[in-house]
Amino acid sequence: MCGIVGYVGPEEALPIVLAGLRRLEYRGYDSAGVALLDGELRVVKRVGKLGELERALEGDDRPTGRVGIGHTRWATHGVPNDVNAHPHVDCRGRIAVVHNGIVENFASLRAGLEKRGHTFASDTDTEVVAHLIEEKEGSLAEAVRATVNELEGAYAIVVCSADDPAVVVGAKVSSPLVVGLGDGETLLASDIPAVLDRTRTVIPVEERQIVVVDRDGARFTDLEGMPLQPQPIRIDWDVALAQKGGFEHFMLKEIHEQPAAIRDTLAGRVSASGHLDLEQGHVDPGVLREVDKVFVVACGTAFHSGLVAKYAIEHWTRLPVETEIASEFRYRDPVLGPDTLTLAVSQSGETIDTLEAARHAARQGSHVLAVTNTVGSSLAREAAGVLYTHAGPEIGVAATKTFSTQLVALYLVALYLAQERGTMFPEEVAEALARMRELPAQVERTLELGGQVRALAERYAGANDVLFIGRHVGYPAALEGALKLKEISYIHAEGCPAGELKHGPIALVEPGVPVVAIATECHVYPKVLSNIQEVRARGAEVIAVATEGDREIAKLADAVLYVPRTPELFAPVVVTPPLQLLAYQIANLRGCDVDRPRNLAKSVTVE
């Protein structure tokens, strides 16, 4: 969850490290800090957002040096304050460590270090790493390698030392880490956007690897010290994608990027003959023809996309599908084997619960297919196959364009299964793909509802509770709408199946409570109307999201957001953007930090 940047090169490191941290602040904003090497090690760190650190670094006494590391923190061990901020140093103040993740055995390690005379300044698990390295002999790389072999947990660490001042050393165990190869300079970071203004050539650090970077490049070994030769990859993202592009917030920019992101995710998936082709992601069609059950594992927004996938896969292939919260999946002992397909969905490809669920499925013999936005991520590398979404960087913590591209990618998986298993005729697959290619233009039309949404936001920004209801694929859309609102506005919002209202949630309805009803054209539309009447009878104010041309809904709802007509299974793609805009506008009116909601981080890399 934390952001890490390291730099070795010919230029002053501080501005480069700070620029990288600015691009990673979405990963954590409880505190931030830097360590610079210029003969001696100097550390500056501050609680709060990155701006607090930048203010502390103003003036003539700012640290200098051409080697530096930096960190922006999302707290796990120890409250956010100056002392618990990273980097952490050893007893001599010669070694500095920044860390993303959790060291699970830190308590026993700390107890042993204290017995051996080490003094601790913080409450963090990270500080034990600096003290362990201090005890080791040999080069900094050798000391880091020996230390990592004592640690338990999921983490990435980056280290610099005044005793080995020409290098920065990184280690990866589950948490993400990438190397950026520049012109006479080398960077380390926990995510690709941090290095894009310096280089487009990166090397993802693989699981359980050590990397030593200097001005000449990077040297990789495994934890036993055996040399490795990973191949660099080229990143084609435009640097401007990591900037706001004139929008007030990253979230608003990314909502409006959805049409392009959907087009990019669809691009190149269909051959000239009209045949859907996912084999470039190493998806073995022979395996897909033999499986008799599908599991979808994901967290948060990705879980909601997985719920929609369940409807699509079961409808188009007749395969049974279970969609499960990834953090619960491996603890319930699911029945897995070579006859099952596990779809692991994660924007970052580093979500630890999803990653561990995928690993568990693979150990049980299930065929794991990753759906992720991040090239070279842990999930992409470890899965048997991968289907990339092409959303580009998403800086806002609340997922928007990554949700729509996950939906599209999962529809492609469902259609590919149907194609390879023969449960749909080729012309049916072609028709579905043709309708999917209409989605970008349809989403563009939904974004034209911004003015109407703004008026609704002004009306309901003071609400204490909001209910979202829907049936069939409208239910996952309701869940996602509620999640967006609660994430960024801090209003209590609940999504539920419309038919479940009378089994409990309707007790929350009283005069004036807003209820957002997903009421697009579908085979259960009359039942949705009945559920709307149930809440209206109890004084609710209904905001309906309905299909263009539907005049009946206007008689029942206090406000209607009309979206383009699209096949029932594809409705969440066009329904969700207005809900995202509603959440955004309400949060903005309430003065909330839209891009950095409290207590949340973009990539959840700890359990």
N, C-alpha and C positions, 0 to 999 in steps of 0.2 A: 504493500500500500504506500510505502514511502518512496520518495524520489531521490535518486543518486546520480551524481555527475562527477567524473574525474577527468583531468586534463594533464597532458605532458606535451610541451611543444616550445616553439621559439617566442611566443607572445606572453604577455602578462596573463596569468591564469584566471585572476579574479573576475574580470568582466565576462570571460567565456563561461566560467562555472555559473555565475549568476544568471546569465542568459539561458543556460540549460535548465537551471532550477525554475526559472520563470515558466518554461514550457512544461515542467513537470509538477507545478504547484497543485494541479488537480489531483495528484496522488497523495497529497497530505499538506495540511496548512496549520498544524498545531504549533510548529516551530520550524526554524531553519538555521543552518550554520555552515561555515566553511573552514577549511584548514589549508594554509599555504606554506610552501617550503621555500625558504631563501636563506640557506645556511642553518637557520633555526626553524622550528615549527611554530606557527602562530594560528590560533583558533579563535574565531569570533562566532557566537551563536546567540539567538534571541528567540524568546517565546513569541507566538503570533504568526501572522502571515509574513511572506517574504519581504514585504515592504519594511517591516520592523528591522530585519537584518540589514537591508540596504541603507536604512537611516543610520544604523550603528556603524556602518562602514564609510560614512561620509567623513571628509576631513583629510588632513595630511598624514595621519598615522595609520591609514589603512594598510593591511598586510600586502606584501608584494611577493613575487616569485613566479616561476614558469612551470611549477608543478602544484596542483591543487585538487582538492576534493570538496564536494558540497552535498547538502542533504536537505530535503524538506520532509517533515515528519507527520505521520498519522499515528498517534500514540497507541501502544499496546501495553508496555510495561513502564509504569511511572507516569504521573500526571504531567500535562504540558507545562513546562517552565524552562527557564534558561539553563538550569543545571542538567535536566534530562534531555535537552536538545542535543542533536548530533552535530559535529563529530565528538567522539569520546576518546580520551587519551589514557596512556599507561601512567605508572607512578612517576616516571622521569619526564613526562611531557614530550617524549620523542616520537611516539607512534600515535597516529590518529586513525580512527575507524568510523565508517558510516555503514549503515545496516538497514536492510529491508527484510521484514519477516519476523520470526520468533525463534529464539534459542530455547528449546523446551527444557533442557537440563541445566539452565543457567543457575538455579538455586544451589545445586550441589557443587557446580564448578566454582561459584562465588565463595561458598563456604570453604572449599579447599584453598582457594587463593588467599582468603583472609587469614587462614591458619598459617600460610606461608609468608605472611607479613605484608600483603598488598592492601592498600587503602583505597576505598571506593568513594567516589564523589556523588554518584547518581543512584537512582532506583531502577535503572534500565537493565535489560538482559544484554544489551549491546556492550556495555563496558567490560564485561568479562572477557570479550574477545581481545580487546586491547591488552589486558593484563596477561592473558595466555600467550599472546604473541611475544610480549616482553620477556617471558621466561625462555623462549626457544632460541637455539643457536642457529648459525648459518645465515644465509641471505634472507631478505624479507619474504621472497617467494617460498623458501623452504620453511620459514617460521609460520607463514599463513597456512601452508599445506598441512603441517603438523597440527596446527590448531584446529583446522576444519575437521580433521579426523577425530577430534574430541567432542565436537558439537553434535547435538541432536536437534532436529527441527527442520523447518523450511525457511530458507533465507538466501540472501545475497549480501556479500560484504565487499567493501572496497577500502583499501588501506594504503597509507603513505607513511614514510618514516624519514626522520632527519638523518638516520644512519645509513640509508640507502636512497639518496635524494633524487636519483635520476629516473625512478620508476614509480608506477602505481600498480598495485596488485589487486585483482578481483577474484572472487570465488562464487560459484552458483550452486546452490542446492535447493531446487524447486522454484525459488523466486527469480524473476526475469533479470537479465543483464545482457547488454550488447556492447560491442566494441565498434567505434567509428574510426575509420582509417582516413586521415586527412593528408595534406601536403606537408610533410615534415612534422606532423603532430598526430597524436592519437588520443581518443576519448573513450571513456567508459560511461555508460548510463543505464538506467533501469527501463528506459523506453526510447524508441527511435526518434520521436520529435525533438528530443533534447540535443541531438547531434546534426539535425538536418541543415542548419545554417553553416555548418563547417564541412560536411561531407555527405554524400549519398551512398557511400560504400560502407557496409556494416557486416559484422560477423556476430551472429547470436552465440552467446556462450552456452554451450550444451550442459546438460545435467552432470553435476559432480565434476566440474572442470575448474582449473585454476588458470588465470590469464595474467601475464606480466606485460604491461604496456610501457613503452618509452617513445621517444621522438621518432624512432625508426619503424615502429609497428607494434605487433603483438605476438607473444609466444604462449602457446597453449600446452598444458599437460593435464593428465588425469590426476586423481588424488594420490596415486602411487608415484607420480613424477614422470610417467612415460610421455614423451612428446607426441603432440597431435597436430594435424594439418587441416583444420577446417577451412572451407571455402567461403570467401566473401560473397555477399549478395548485393544487388543494386536496388535502391529504393527509388521509386518513381514519383512519390508524393511531391506535390508542389509545396514549397515552404509556406506559401500563402495560406494553405489549408490549415496551418496551425495558428493562424492569426484570425482576428474577429471579422476582418473583411468589411468593416463599416457597420456591422450590427452592434447593438448595445451589449449583447452578451454572446458568448460562444453557443449557449443552448439555442438561442433564437437563430443564429447562423446555421447551426446544424439541423434544426427543424426544416429550414428552407433548402438545405442541401439534399434532402431526401429524394427528390426526383432524379437528380444526377447519380446519386449513390445506387438507386434501384437500377437505373440503366446500366451502370458499370457492373453491377452484380449479375445482370442477365447477359452481358456481352460475352461472346465467345463460347456460349454453352450449347449452341445448336449448330450442327453441321450444315453444309450447303444443301444436303438432301432433306433437311428438316428433322434429322435424328438428334435427340437430346444426348449430349456427350459429356459425361463427368469423369472420364477415365484419366484426364490429365491430373486429377487429384488422387490417382492410384486407387480409385474405387473399382474393385473387382466385380464385374457384372455376374460372374459365375457364383461368387459368394452370395450376392444379393438374390439370386434365383433360388438359393437353397434355404435361406433363413425362414423360420416360421413364427418369429416374434420380434418386435422392435421395442427397445427401451430408449427413452429420451431423458437425459440427465442435464440439469442446468440450474441456475440460481437467478433470483430476481427477475428482471425484465426478460432475460434469456429463457427462463422457465415459462413465461407467458407465451413466448414464441413457440416453445415446445408443446404447449397445450393446443395451439392451433395446428401444429404439425400432426398431432394425434388425430384430429378430425380428418385432415387431408389424407394421411397415409391409410387410415382405416377405410375411408370412402373409396379411394382410388385403387387400393391393393387388396383389401379385405384381410390384411394382416392385423392381428391384435397388437395394440400399442399401449405401453405404460409410460406416462410422463411423471417424473419424480424429481423432487427437490434434491439436488446433488448431495447436500450435507447429510441427508437421511439415507441415501441409497445403499451405501455399503454396510451400514449398521443394521439393516433389517434382513441381511442374508438373502438377497434376491436370487431367483433361480435363473442362472446364466449358463451358457455353454456355446459350442460351435454353431448351434442352430439359431442363435440370437444375433441381432444387430443392435449395437448401442450407439446412439447419436449423442455426442457430447457437444454442447453448445456454449460458447463463451466468447464474448467480444475480444477480450485481451488474450485469450488462450493461456492465461496464467491464473485464473480463478482457482484457488487451491482445492476447494470442495469439488468442483467439476473435474479438475485434474486427477484428484485421488479417486473419484468415482470411475473415471475412465480407466485408470490403472487397475482398479479392482475388477472391472469388467474384463479387461484384457487378460488378467491373471486367471480368470475363470473360463477363458477360451472364447469369449464373445468377440465379434468383429467390431472394432471401434472406428467410427467415422467422425472426425472433428468438423464442426462448423464454427469458424473463427474469422476475425477481421485482421489478425496479426500474423504476418508472414514470419516464419522462423520461431514462433512461440512454442512453449513447452508442449502444449496440447497438440499443435500441428505436427511437431516432430515425433511425438510418441504414438500418435494414432496410426492405425493401419492405412487410413485414407483421410484426406482433408478436402473440404470444399470451402474456399475462401469467399467471404463477403468482401466487397470492395467499397466500403464506406469511407476509407481514408481516416485520418486521425479524428478522434472525437474527444474534445477537451472538456466539455461540460460533463459534470459527474452524472447527471441524469441521462440515461440512454435515450436517444431519439432516432437518429438515422441508423444506428446499429440495430435497433429493433426492427425497423422496416426491412433492412437488408437481410437480417436473420430469417424473417418470414419468407422472403423471396427465395433465399437459399434452401430453406426447408421445403417449400413447394417444389423446387427443382429436384430435391432428393426424393420426394414422394412420387413425382411424375417419372423419375428415372426408375424407381422401383416398379412402378406400374408398367412401364415400357419393357423392362427386362423380364418381368414375370408374366407378361402377356395379359394382364388384367384390364388393359385399355387398348383399344384399337389405335393404330398409328395416327389416324386422322383425329381421334379424340385427344391424344397427347398434343398434336399440332395445334388444335383449336385452343386447348388450355394455354399453351405457350403464346399463342397470338393474343389472347386476352391479358396475359401477364405483361406483354409488351405495351399494352395500353395503360398500365398502372402509373408510370412516371407522369404522363400528361394528366391523369386523373388526380394524382396527388398535388400537382401544380394548381389544379382548380380548387382543391380543398384549402390550399394555403391562401386563396383569395377571400376566405371567410374571416381573415384577421380582424377586420373592423367590427364585424358582428360579435366575434369572440371577445374583443376588448370591451364592448358594451356589457356583455354578460359578466365579465370579470369585475367590472366596476359595481355591478349589482350584487355580486355574491362574494366579494373579497372579505367581507366581515363574517362569513359563515363559520360556525364551529364544527359542523359535521356535514359531510356530503356523501350520499350513497350513489354508487354506480351499479347499474343492473344490465344484464343482457342474457340471451339464450344462445345455445349452440356456439359458434365462433364469436358471437357477441359477448359471451362470458369472459374469455381471455382478454378481449378488448376492454371490458369493464374493469378487470383486474389491473390492467396496465394504466388505464386512465386514473384509477384511484391511487396507484403507486406513484405516478408522476406528481399528483397533487400533494400527497402527504410528504413526499421526498423534499420538495422545494418550497412549499408554502407553510408546512407544519400544521396544516388543517387535518383533523381526523377525517380520513376518507376510507371507505370500505367498498370493495367490489364483491358482488355476489351473483349467483345465478338467479335470474328473475323469478323462477319458479320456487326458489327457497325463501322468498320474502316472508311468506306466511308461516314459515317454520322458525322464525326468530327475528331476523333483521327488521321486519316491519315494526317492531317495538320501538325502534329508533326514530320512526317517522312521526313528526308533529308539525303543526302549522308553520310554514315558512322554510322547512328543511329542503334544500335542493336535492333533487334526484336526477342524475344523468342516465338516460335510458338509451341503450344501443338498440335502435328500432329500424334497421335497414331491411330491405326486401329479403325475405328468407322463408323457409317452409314452416317456421314457427312464429311468423309475424303476428297472426291473430292472438296468440298466447301472450306475446309481449304487450300488445294493446291492453289485454286484460290486466296484466301486472301494472301497467301505467295507471289504469283506472283504480286499482287497489290503493296506490299511494296518493293519488289525487283525492280520493275519498277521505283521506286522513290529513289533508291540508298541505301536502308536499307541493313544491314548485318544480315542475318537470322541465328539464332541458332534454329534448330528444335529438338524437343524431339519426337522420332518416335519409332515404333515397330520394333523389330529385324526382319531382312529379307526384310525390305522395301528398295528397291534400287531406286525407283522413286524419293523419297524425296531428295536423295543425289544430284540429278540434279538441285534442286532448292535452296538448303540451302548452306550457307557458312560453316556450321559445323552441325553435327548430333550427338545427344546423343541417342543411341539405348537402349530401355528398353524391358524387357520380354513381350511377348504377354499375355494378360489377358482379361477377359470379359470387355466389354466397360465400364460398371458401376464401375468396380473396378480399372480402369486406374489411377485415382488420387493417389492411394496408391503407385504405382510404379513410377509415373511421378514426384511426389513431392520431393523425396530425392535428385535427381540431382539438382533441383532448389534450395534446401536448401544449398547444397554444393557450388553451384555457388555464392549464396549470402554470405556464410561464407568466401569463398576464396577471393572474391572481397573486403569484409570489412577488412579482415586481411591484405591484400596487401595495403589497404589505411590507415592502422594504427588505425583503429577504435577499440573501446572497445567492442568486439563482444558479451560478456556475459552481458554487462551492457550498452546498447545503451542509448544515452542521452534522457532525458525527459520521459523515459518509465519506468514502473515498472511491475513486474510479475503479480501481482494480483490487479486489479483495484476495490478497495472497497469504492470509493467515486463517486458520480455522477458528 
